[in-house]
Amino acid sequence: MTASSLVSSTSFDETAETEKKSSRADHTITRADLAQAVYKIIGTTRTEASAIVDLMLAEMFEKITTGEVVKLHNFGKFVIRQKSKREGRNPRTLEPAEISERRIVQFKPSPALRGQLNKTAAKAAAKGGRTKSVRRQKQDELA
């Protein structure tokens, strides 16, 4: 069974409680939320689901810190960008300050994710309301 078939086979009724949490604009998805989703979709124990999420994030962390690009199909990719030394300004004192050279992680959304975000925003603009989550849109389409 593929990951996409696992995701598409989940029941929206099972995730109603999670949806209530994630429908709030200020909710941040945590490791526990991801582990809960793995637990519900795959049916492993909560401990195993948590271990799966931790292993996946640890692998991503390792690859990103070594400078490799982490690409997740239909989601996006994480790349390391080198920023050069530049002149900045202390916002409190307004005195010039040197900003050192550094590496940053940059997320670049996939065209599929970007398209879905723009589609959601366009629908909301047409209705004159707020944007809905992707899961909420699917619930509405199935109802």
Secondary structure by P-SEA (a helix, b strand, c coil): ccaaaaaaacccccaaaaaaaaccccccccaaaaaaaaaaaccccaaaaaaaaaaaaaaaaaaaaabbbbbbccbbbbbbbbbcbbbbbccccccbbbbccbbbbbbbbcaaaaaaaaaaaaaaaaacbbbbcaaaaaaaaac
